[in-house]
């Protein structure tokens, strides 16, 4: 049930994210105001603030469980604290709340300095700000993501996943997007089929309206890891260059994989429009 809830949340956010992506190019996403936001507002975005916000709308029994764990963490040390933090991470992950999850993984990383925890922290922070409409909070979370990925790479400079995360965060949250693009291209030069790198490069190609390049990237992704989101982006890219038959086929794949009523309704309307 929890997995199904996470899937519905992720799928129904695709449409919103797609509109946001195509509304502005990379240059519009990466500007001085947003770049400074990550440092200027960082201290205001805390575990306490995101935890309080994330609890809004949750089942009271889940809120009680999370709050009880948070209280225990404050008084725990050593191995006991790590165990409690891992339990808390599971709770936040189960309800698909990525911002507090990022902070919890960061606390775990600060306890033992493990590469995996820094990587998970970066991934959670990045997932949290991806669809966030509050640009100040998004900038702060982007800054936390960059810090986490840099810590991860300090422990393992060869990690392709950490490079993808850092590169993507540079593009969306700093004044130097090309440094991020360079990191992503470095990853695909080492591993041309890397799913994360191709997906990020595909999204940035869409933002710069290079839909032919985006199609190549997303075809690479779905050939290895077919999912509703990637097929949706592939279909939208086909649509934007007038390849309606290909767009319809990709939209149908997205619809079938998602099996979500909201997305199905939207895609069926798109297919009707493209079939005329």
C-alpha positions in Angstrom: 0.0 0.0 0.0 2.8 2.4 0.9 4.7 1.6 -2.3 1.5 2.2 -4.3 1.0 5.6 -2.6 4.6 6.6 -3.5 4.1 5.6 -7.1 0.9 7.6 -7.4 2.5 10.7 -5.9 5.5 10.4 -8.3 3.4 9.8 -11.4 0.9 12.5 -10.8 3.7 15.0 -10.3 5.0 14.3 -13.8 2.5 16.6 -15.5 3.4 19.5 -13.2 7.1 19.0 -13.6 6.8 18.8 -17.4 5.0 22.1 -17.5 7.7 23.7 -15.3 10.5 22.2 -17.4 9.2 23.5 -20.7 8.2 26.9 -19.4 11.8 28.0 -19.1 15.2 27.0 -20.5 18.3 26.2 -18.4 19.4 29.8 -18.4 16.1 30.7 -16.8 16.4 28.1 -14.2 19.9 29.0 -13.2 20.2 32.6 -12.2 21.9 34.7 -9.6 18.8 35.0 -7.4 18.5 31.2 -7.1 22.2 30.6 -6.8 22.4 33.0 -3.8 19.2 31.6 -2.3 20.9 28.3 -1.4 23.4 30.0 0.9 21.3 32.9 2.1 18.3 30.9 3.2 20.0 27.6 4.1 19.8 28.0 7.9 16.0 28.6 7.7 15.4 25.2 6.1 16.1 22.8 9.0 15.1 19.3 9.9 12.6 20.7 12.4 11.0 23.0 9.8 10.7 20.3 7.0 9.5 17.7 9.5 6.7 19.9 10.7 5.6 20.7 7.2 5.9 17.0 6.1 3.6 15.9 9.0 0.8 18.0 7.7 -1.8 15.7 6.2 -0.3 12.5 7.5 -2.2 9.9 9.4 -2.2 10.8 13.1 -0.8 7.4 14.1 2.1 7.9 11.7 2.8 11.4 13.0 2.9 9.9 16.5 5.3 7.2 15.5 7.6 9.7 13.8 7.5 12.2 16.6 8.3 9.5 19.2 11.3 8.4 17.2 12.5 12.0 16.8 12.2 12.4 20.6 14.3 9.3 21.2 17.0 10.4 18.7 17.6 13.6 20.6 18.7 11.6 23.7 20.5 8.7 22.0 24.1 8.2 21.3 26.4 5.9 19.3 24.9 2.7 17.9 21.5 3.4 19.5 21.3 6.7 17.7 22.2 5.1 14.4 19.5 2.5 14.8 16.9 5.1 15.6 17.9 7.3 12.7 17.6 4.3 10.4 14.1 3.7 11.7 13.3 7.3 11.2 14.6 7.2 7.6 12.4 4.3 6.9 9.4 6.1 8.2 10.0 9.2 6.1 10.8 7.1 3.0 7.5 5.1 3.5 5.5 8.3 3.3 7.6 9.7 0.4 8.8 12.8 2.3 12.2 13.5 0.8 13.2 16.7 2.6 13.3 15.3 6.1 14.7 12.1 4.7 17.7 14.0 3.4 18.4 15.5 6.8 18.2 12.1 8.5 20.7 10.5 6.0 23.0 13.5 6.6 22.9 12.9 10.3 23.7 9.2 9.7 26.6 10.3 7.4 27.9 12.7 10.1 27.9 9.9 12.6 30.1 7.5 10.7 31.2 9.3 7.6 29.9 6.6 5.3 29.8 7.2 1.5 26.4 5.6 1.1 24.7 7.8 3.6 26.1 11.0 2.0 24.9 9.7 -1.4 21.4 8.9 -0.1 21.3 12.4 1.6 22.1 14.1 -1.7 19.6 12.0 -3.6 16.8 12.8 -1.1 17.6 16.5 -1.0 17.5 16.6 -4.9 14.2 14.7 -5.0 12.8 17.1 -2.5 13.6 20.3 -4.4 12.8 18.9 -7.9 9.1 19.7 -7.9 9.2 22.4 -5.2 7.5 25.7 -6.1 9.1 27.6 -3.2 12.3 28.8 -4.9 14.0 29.9 -1.7 13.4 26.5 0.0 14.4 24.8 -3.2 17.6 26.8 -3.3 18.5 25.8 0.2 17.8 22.1 -0.4 19.9 22.3 -3.6 22.8 23.7 -1.5 22.4 20.8 1.0 22.4 18.4 -1.9 25.6 19.8 -3.4 27.3 19.6 0.0 26.2 16.0 0.4 27.4 14.9 -3.0 30.7 16.7 -2.5 31.2 14.8 0.8 30.4 11.6 -1.0 32.9 12.2 -3.8 35.6 13.1 -1.2 35.2 9.5 0.0 34.9 7.9 -3.4 36.0 10.2 -6.3 35.1 7.5 -8.9 31.4 7.2 -8.0 29.4 7.8 -11.2 26.1 8.1 -9.2 27.6 10.9 -7.0 28.9 12.7 -10.1 25.4 12.5 -11.7 23.8 13.9 -8.6 26.4 16.7 -8.2 26.2 17.6 -11.9 22.4 17.8 -11.9 22.5 19.9 -8.7 25.0 22.3 -10.3 22.9 22.8 -13.4 19.6 23.5 -11.5 21.0 25.4 -8.5 24.2 27.3 -9.3 25.5 30.1 -11.6 27.7 27.6 -13.3 25.5 25.1 -15.1 28.1 24.1 -17.6 30.2 22.6 -14.8 27.3 20.3 -14.1 26.8 19.4 -17.8 30.5 18.6 -18.0 30.2 16.2 -15.0 27.2 14.4 -16.6 29.1 14.1 -19.9 32.1 12.7 -18.1 29.8 10.0 -16.7 28.4 9.0 -20.1 31.9 9.0 -21.5 32.8 6.3 -19.0 29.4 4.5 -19.1 27.3 5.5 -22.1 24.3 3.7 -20.9 24.2 5.2 -17.3 20.5 5.7 -16.6 20.8 8.6 -14.2 23.2 10.6 -16.4 21.1 10.0 -19.5 17.9 11.0 -17.8 19.4 14.2 -16.4 20.9 15.1 -19.8 17.6 14.3 -21.4 15.8 16.7 -19.1 18.3 19.4 -19.7 18.0 18.9 -23.4 14.3 19.4 -23.2 14.8 22.6 -21.2 17.0 23.9 -23.9 14.5 22.7 -26.5 16.9 20.3 -28.1 14.3 17.6 -28.4 16.2 15.4 -30.8 19.0 15.0 -28.3 16.4 14.4 -25.5 14.9 11.6 -27.6 18.3 9.9 -27.9 18.8 10.1 -24.1 15.4 8.8 -23.1 15.5 6.0 -25.6 18.7 4.9 -23.9 17.0 5.1 -20.5 13.8 3.1 -21.5 15.8 0.5 -23.3 17.3 -0.5 -19.9 14.9 0.8 -17.2 11.5 1.4 -18.7 9.3 3.6 -16.4 6.3 5.8 -16.8 8.2 9.0 -16.2 10.9 8.4 -18.8 8.3 7.3 -21.4 6.3 10.5 -20.7 9.4 12.7 -21.3 10.2 10.7 -24.5 6.6 11.1 -25.8 6.7 14.9 -25.1 10.0 15.2 -26.9 8.6 13.4 -29.9 5.5 15.6 -29.8 7.5 18.7 -29.8 9.2 17.8 -33.1 6.1 16.6 -34.8 6.6 12.9 -34.6 3.0 12.2 -33.5 3.0 8.4 -34.2 6.1 7.9 -32.1 4.7 10.3 -29.4 1.5 8.3 -29.2 3.3 5.0 -28.8 5.5 6.4 -26.0 2.5 8.0 -24.3 0.7 4.6 -24.3 3.8 3.0 -22.7 3.8 5.6 -20.0 0.1 5.2 -19.4 0.3 1.4 -19.2 3.3 1.4 -16.8 1.8 4.0 -14.5 -1.7 2.6 -14.3 -2.7 5.8 -12.5 -6.1 7.3 -13.2 -5.0 10.9 -13.2 -2.1 10.3 -15.7 -4.3 8.0 -17.8 -6.9 10.7 -18.2 -4.3 13.3 -19.2 -2.5 10.9 -21.7 -5.8 9.8 -23.3 -6.6 13.4 -24.1 -3.1 13.9 -25.5 -3.5 10.8 -27.7 -6.8 12.1 -29.0 -5.2 15.4 -29.9 -2.3 13.8 -31.6 -4.5 11.3 -33.5 -6.4 14.1 -35.3 
